[in-house]
Amino acid sequence: MIDNQRELADRLFPQIADEEEVELKNIPPEQRRLHTETADLTVSSLHSYLANGKLDIPEFQRGYVWTRTQASRLIESLIIQCPIPVVYFSQSPDNKLIVIDGNQRLLSIKLFLNDAFELQGLTTYPELNGLSWSTLDPRFRDHINNRTIRCITILRETHPQIKFDVFERLNTGSVKLNAQELRHGINHGALMESLDRLSKNDFWKRAAGIRKDTRMKGAELILRFYAFRHNRGQYQKPLASFLDQFSSQHKNIDEYTIILWENEFKKTISFIDQFLGKFAFRLFEPDLSGLTGFNSALFDAEMIGFAETQNPVIINAAVDPNEFRIKVANLLKNEKFYNSIRQATSDEVSVRTRLDMFKSFINNYAL
């Protein structure tokens, strides 16, 4: 009876293993170590590193949200020698330091030393309210410049998944970073710069229905295209881990390859806009009614199908758009295809089904 009850409970309420735990356990024990280096850097050094590019704040972290009073209180803390929380960096392959925690503090220091604001809201030294960096007594400036902040750098030999785990643990801000923002911070390099460029393309934003990509949703979709286009033979769920691994493996991709990838992406989006227009990446009825919202799984299928087709009818655009859209709508009615874009979409079978079926549809399309 107990065994039957347990079996029923397992079927109705399956216990899903924590993906992070499973992922970390797959890393060889000797590679699970966190390699770090600790240094007390002066404010002057940090400001110099930010100015010369040795220290980089990733684009997604550059949003400055502190108030003028918060920034002023940080400067006051430096003056009274109040301990400043630790700042964390990630070392890139070219020895650049990428900020992964502490961007608001560093940006506040940079802005003040660049004379961007005047102090306000000080409580210990209210006499300094209204003063900027250039109007501070030189003795205060020297004192601030010589203050040190504890900095911990996660060295490049640390396994990427361990870095990702640390980044998530540090991700305790008021607005938690999502998976793509974390990915961007850890794998800073040519690949992420490519995603940044393409995600700002007006043509892409219109096709994807993204007006303002404040949380890197567009960048993650483009990454999905890159990963399924160039590495789908290695796909295993969870999708997030697949994208993490692809990002790590290709973060410093060569310029020639990334140009080819970007050109293919732009060409594919152009085809889709021409053939599907507002119906791209969305479900709709054969009479062209009932247009739904953006569907990421359908995005995968349509992008791969158009990118890889050798069908001259498609390549030469010898297609009536409305007739094409009606046939796509009929494909969406196919139960097998529909299920692959609506149910358990990250399962290996679902991914393979939707990519193969749409690719077959495109390759066999005839006038």
C-alpha positions as CSV (number, residue, x, y, z in Angstrom):
1,M,0.0,0.0,0.0
2,I,2.8,2.4,0.9
3,D,4.7,1.6,-2.3
4,N,1.6,2.1,-4.3
5,Q,0.9,5.5,-2.6
6,R,4.5,6.5,-3.2
7,E,4.4,5.5,-6.9
8,L,1.1,7.5,-7.3
9,A,2.6,10.5,-5.5
10,D,5.7,10.3,-7.7
11,R,3.6,10.3,-10.8
12,L,1.3,13.2,-9.7
13,F,4.0,15.3,-7.9
14,P,7.4,14.4,-9.4
15,Q,10.4,15.6,-7.5
16,I,12.5,17.6,-9.8
17,A,16.2,17.8,-9.0
18,D,17.6,21.2,-8.6
19,E,19.2,22.1,-12.0
20,E,22.0,24.1,-10.4
21,E,22.9,21.2,-8.1
22,V,22.9,18.7,-10.9
23,E,25.0,21.0,-13.1
24,L,27.6,21.6,-10.5
25,K,27.8,17.9,-9.7
26,N,28.7,17.2,-13.3
27,I,31.9,19.2,-13.0
28,P,34.9,17.1,-11.9
29,P,35.7,17.7,-8.2
30,E,39.1,19.1,-8.9
31,Q,37.5,21.8,-11.1
32,R,34.9,23.0,-8.5
33,R,37.4,25.2,-6.7
34,L,36.9,29.0,-6.8
35,H,40.2,30.6,-7.8
36,T,40.4,34.1,-6.4
37,E,42.8,36.9,-5.8
38,T,42.3,39.6,-3.1
39,A,43.7,43.1,-3.2
40,D,43.1,46.4,-1.5
41,L,43.0,49.0,-4.3
42,T,43.0,52.7,-3.8
43,V,40.2,54.9,-5.0
44,S,42.7,56.6,-7.3
45,S,43.7,53.2,-8.8
46,L,40.0,52.2,-9.3
47,H,39.2,55.5,-11.0
48,S,42.2,55.1,-13.2
49,Y,41.3,51.5,-14.2
50,L,37.8,52.7,-15.1
51,A,39.2,55.5,-17.2
52,N,41.7,53.4,-19.2
53,G,39.4,50.4,-19.7
54,K,41.3,47.9,-17.5
55,L,38.2,47.8,-15.4
56,D,34.9,47.4,-17.2
57,I,31.4,47.6,-16.1
58,P,29.3,45.5,-18.5
59,E,26.6,47.4,-20.4
60,F,23.7,45.8,-18.6
61,Q,25.1,46.9,-15.3
62,R,25.7,50.5,-16.3
63,G,22.2,51.7,-15.4
64,Y,22.9,54.1,-12.6
65,V,20.1,54.0,-10.0
66,W,21.6,55.5,-6.9
67,T,20.3,58.9,-5.8
68,R,22.6,61.9,-5.4
69,T,22.3,61.5,-1.6
70,Q,23.3,57.8,-1.7
71,A,26.4,58.6,-3.8
72,S,27.3,61.5,-1.5
73,R,27.0,59.3,1.6
74,L,29.5,56.9,0.0
75,I,32.0,59.7,-0.5
76,E,31.4,60.7,3.1
77,S,32.0,57.1,4.2
78,L,35.4,57.2,2.4
79,I,36.2,60.5,4.2
80,I,35.4,59.1,7.7
81,Q,37.1,55.8,6.9
82,C,33.9,53.7,7.3
83,P,34.4,50.2,5.8
84,I,33.1,49.9,2.2
85,P,31.6,46.6,1.1
86,V,33.8,44.3,-0.9
87,V,33.8,44.7,-4.7
88,Y,33.9,41.6,-6.9
89,F,35.6,41.3,-10.3
90,S,35.8,38.5,-12.9
91,Q,39.1,38.2,-14.8
92,S,38.7,37.9,-18.6
93,P,41.1,35.9,-20.8
94,D,42.8,39.2,-21.8
95,N,43.3,40.1,-18.1
96,K,40.6,42.8,-18.2
97,L,38.6,43.0,-14.9
98,I,34.8,42.8,-15.3
99,V,32.7,44.2,-12.4
100,I,30.2,41.6,-11.2
101,D,29.2,43.2,-7.9
102,G,29.7,46.8,-6.8
103,N,28.9,48.8,-9.9
104,Q,26.8,51.5,-8.2
105,R,29.7,52.2,-5.8
106,L,32.3,52.3,-8.5
107,L,30.1,54.5,-10.8
108,S,29.5,56.9,-7.9
109,I,33.2,57.2,-7.3
110,K,33.8,57.7,-11.0
111,L,31.1,60.4,-11.3
112,F,32.2,62.3,-8.2
113,L,35.9,62.3,-9.2
114,N,34.8,63.4,-12.7
115,D,33.1,66.5,-11.1
116,A,29.6,65.2,-12.2
117,F,27.8,66.2,-9.0
118,E,28.0,68.1,-5.7
119,L,27.7,66.5,-2.3
120,Q,24.4,66.6,-0.5
121,G,22.6,65.0,2.4
122,L,25.8,64.5,4.4
123,T,25.3,63.9,8.2
124,T,28.8,63.6,9.7
125,Y,30.3,66.5,7.7
126,P,27.4,68.7,6.5
127,E,29.9,71.5,6.0
128,L,30.9,69.7,2.8
129,N,27.4,69.8,1.3
130,G,27.3,71.7,-2.0
131,L,31.0,71.0,-2.8
132,S,32.2,69.1,-5.9
133,W,35.5,67.2,-6.4
134,S,37.2,70.3,-7.9
135,T,36.0,72.6,-5.0
136,L,37.0,70.2,-2.2
137,D,40.1,71.1,-0.3
138,P,43.1,69.2,-1.8
139,R,43.7,67.5,1.5
140,F,40.2,65.9,1.3
141,R,40.9,64.9,-2.3
142,D,44.2,63.2,-1.3
143,H,42.5,61.5,1.6
144,I,39.7,60.1,-0.7
145,N,42.2,59.1,-3.4
146,N,44.3,57.1,-0.9
147,R,41.4,55.2,0.7
148,T,41.4,51.5,-0.2
149,I,38.5,49.2,-1.1
150,R,38.8,45.4,-0.8
151,C,38.5,43.8,-4.2
152,I,38.1,40.1,-4.9
153,T,38.9,38.9,-8.4
154,I,37.5,35.6,-9.6
155,L,40.4,34.4,-11.8
156,R,40.0,33.2,-15.3
157,E,41.0,29.6,-14.5
158,T,37.8,29.2,-12.5
159,H,35.3,26.8,-14.2
160,P,32.6,28.9,-16.0
161,Q,29.8,27.2,-14.2
162,I,31.4,27.9,-10.8
163,K,31.7,31.5,-11.9
164,F,28.0,31.5,-12.8
165,D,27.1,30.1,-9.4
166,V,29.1,32.7,-7.6
167,F,27.5,35.5,-9.7
168,E,24.0,34.2,-8.8
169,R,24.9,34.1,-5.1
170,L,26.1,37.7,-5.4
171,N,23.0,38.7,-7.3
172,T,21.1,40.2,-4.3
173,G,20.3,43.7,-5.7
174,S,16.9,45.3,-5.6
175,V,16.4,44.1,-9.2
176,K,17.8,40.6,-9.6
177,L,19.7,39.9,-12.8
178,N,18.1,37.5,-15.2
179,A,19.9,34.6,-16.9
180,Q,21.1,36.6,-19.9
181,E,22.3,39.5,-17.8
182,L,24.4,37.0,-15.7
183,R,25.6,35.3,-18.9
184,H,26.6,38.7,-20.3
185,G,28.6,39.6,-17.2
186,I,30.5,36.3,-17.0
187,N,31.2,35.7,-20.7
188,H,32.1,39.3,-21.6
189,G,33.7,39.2,-25.1
190,A,33.1,39.2,-28.8
191,L,30.0,37.0,-28.7
192,M,28.2,39.2,-26.2
193,E,29.2,42.4,-28.0
194,S,27.7,40.9,-31.2
195,L,24.4,40.2,-29.3
196,D,24.5,43.8,-28.1
197,R,24.9,45.2,-31.6
198,L,22.2,43.0,-33.2
199,S,19.7,43.5,-30.4
200,K,19.8,47.3,-31.0
201,N,19.0,46.9,-34.7
202,D,15.6,48.6,-35.5
203,F,14.8,46.0,-38.1
204,W,15.2,43.2,-35.5
205,K,13.3,45.0,-32.8
206,R,10.3,45.5,-35.1
207,A,10.3,41.9,-36.2
208,A,10.5,40.6,-32.7
209,G,8.1,43.2,-31.3
210,I,10.6,44.5,-28.8
211,R,10.5,48.2,-28.3
212,K,12.9,48.7,-25.4
213,D,15.1,45.7,-24.5
214,T,15.9,46.7,-20.9
215,R,16.4,43.1,-19.6
216,M,18.3,41.6,-22.6
217,K,15.4,39.5,-23.8
218,G,16.3,40.3,-27.4
219,A,20.0,39.4,-26.8
220,E,19.0,36.0,-25.4
221,L,16.8,35.2,-28.4
222,I,19.6,36.0,-30.8
223,L,21.9,33.8,-28.6
224,R,19.3,31.0,-29.0
225,F,19.5,31.4,-32.8
226,Y,23.3,31.3,-32.7
227,A,23.3,28.2,-30.4
228,F,20.7,26.2,-32.4
229,R,22.2,27.2,-35.7
230,H,25.8,26.3,-34.8
231,N,25.6,23.7,-32.0
232,R,22.2,22.1,-31.8
233,G,23.7,18.6,-32.2
234,Q,25.0,19.1,-28.6
235,Y,21.6,20.2,-27.3
236,Q,20.5,18.8,-24.0
237,K,18.0,20.4,-21.6
238,P,17.9,22.5,-19.6
239,L,18.0,25.2,-22.3
240,A,19.6,27.7,-19.9
241,S,22.6,25.5,-19.4
242,F,22.9,24.9,-23.1
243,L,23.1,28.6,-23.7
244,D,25.5,29.0,-20.8
245,Q,27.9,26.5,-22.3
246,F,27.6,27.9,-25.8
247,S,28.3,31.4,-24.4
248,S,31.4,30.2,-22.5
249,Q,32.8,28.2,-25.5
250,H,32.3,31.0,-28.0
251,K,32.8,34.2,-25.9
252,N,36.0,35.2,-27.7
253,I,35.0,34.1,-31.2
254,D,37.1,35.5,-34.0
255,E,36.1,38.6,-35.9
256,Y,35.7,36.8,-39.3
257,T,33.3,34.2,-37.9
258,I,31.2,36.7,-35.9
259,I,30.8,38.9,-39.1
260,L,29.5,35.8,-40.9
261,W,27.1,35.0,-38.1
262,E,25.8,38.6,-37.9
263,N,25.3,38.8,-41.7
264,E,23.4,35.5,-41.7
265,F,21.2,36.7,-38.8
266,K,20.4,40.0,-40.6
267,K,19.6,38.1,-43.9
268,T,17.4,35.6,-42.1
269,I,15.4,38.4,-40.3
270,S,15.0,40.2,-43.6
271,F,13.6,37.1,-45.3
272,I,11.2,36.5,-42.4
273,D,10.0,40.1,-42.4
274,Q,9.4,39.9,-46.2
275,F,7.5,36.6,-46.0
276,L,5.7,36.9,-42.7
277,G,5.7,40.5,-41.6
278,K,3.7,41.0,-38.5
279,F,2.9,37.2,-38.4
280,A,6.5,36.3,-37.7
281,F,7.1,34.2,-34.5
282,R,3.4,34.2,-33.7
283,L,0.5,31.8,-34.0
284,F,-2.5,32.7,-36.2
285,E,-5.4,31.2,-38.1
286,P,-5.5,30.3,-41.8
287,D,-7.8,33.3,-42.4
288,L,-4.9,35.4,-40.9
289,S,-7.0,36.2,-37.8
290,G,-6.3,35.4,-34.1
291,L,-2.7,36.7,-34.0
292,T,-1.1,35.8,-30.7
293,G,1.9,37.1,-28.8
294,F,5.5,36.3,-29.5
295,N,6.4,32.6,-29.2
296,S,10.0,31.8,-28.5
297,A,9.8,28.2,-29.6
298,L,8.3,29.2,-33.0
299,F,11.1,31.8,-33.3
300,D,13.6,28.9,-33.1
301,A,11.8,27.0,-35.8
302,E,11.3,29.9,-38.2
303,M,14.8,31.3,-37.8
304,I,16.5,28.0,-38.4
305,G,14.2,27.1,-41.3
306,F,14.9,30.3,-43.2
307,A,18.6,30.4,-42.3
308,E,19.3,26.9,-43.6
309,T,17.0,26.6,-46.6
310,Q,18.4,25.9,-50.0
311,N,15.0,26.2,-51.7
312,P,15.4,28.5,-54.7
313,V,11.7,29.5,-54.4
314,I,12.4,31.0,-51.0
315,I,15.9,32.3,-51.8
316,N,14.6,34.2,-54.8
317,A,11.6,35.4,-52.9
318,A,9.3,34.0,-55.7
319,V,6.4,33.6,-53.2
320,D,3.1,35.3,-52.6
321,P,3.3,36.4,-49.0
322,N,-0.4,35.8,-48.2
323,E,-0.3,32.4,-49.7
324,F,2.8,31.6,-47.7
325,R,1.3,32.8,-44.5
326,I,-1.8,30.6,-45.0
327,K,0.4,27.6,-45.4
328,V,2.3,28.4,-42.3
329,A,-1.0,28.7,-40.4
330,N,-1.9,25.3,-41.6
331,L,1.4,23.9,-40.3
332,L,0.6,25.5,-37.0
333,K,-2.6,23.4,-37.0
334,N,-0.5,20.2,-37.2
335,E,-0.8,18.6,-33.8
336,K,2.8,17.4,-33.7
337,F,4.2,20.7,-34.6
338,Y,1.8,22.6,-32.4
339,N,2.7,20.5,-29.4
340,S,6.4,21.1,-30.0
341,I,6.0,24.9,-29.7
342,R,3.5,24.9,-26.8
343,Q,4.3,22.0,-24.5
344,A,7.6,21.1,-22.8
345,T,9.3,23.2,-25.4
346,S,12.8,22.7,-24.0
347,D,12.7,18.9,-24.2
348,E,15.1,17.5,-26.8
349,V,12.3,15.8,-28.7
350,S,10.3,19.1,-28.9
351,V,13.3,21.1,-30.1
352,R,14.2,18.5,-32.7
353,T,10.6,18.2,-33.9
354,R,9.9,21.9,-34.4
355,L,13.2,22.6,-36.1
356,D,13.0,19.6,-38.4
357,M,9.4,20.1,-39.3
358,F,9.7,23.8,-40.2
359,K,12.9,23.2,-42.1
360,S,11.2,20.5,-44.1
361,F,8.2,22.8,-44.7
362,I,10.6,25.6,-46.1
363,N,12.7,23.2,-48.2
364,N,9.7,21.6,-49.8
365,Y,7.7,24.8,-50.3
366,A,6.7,25.2,-54.0
367,L,4.6,27.7,-55.9
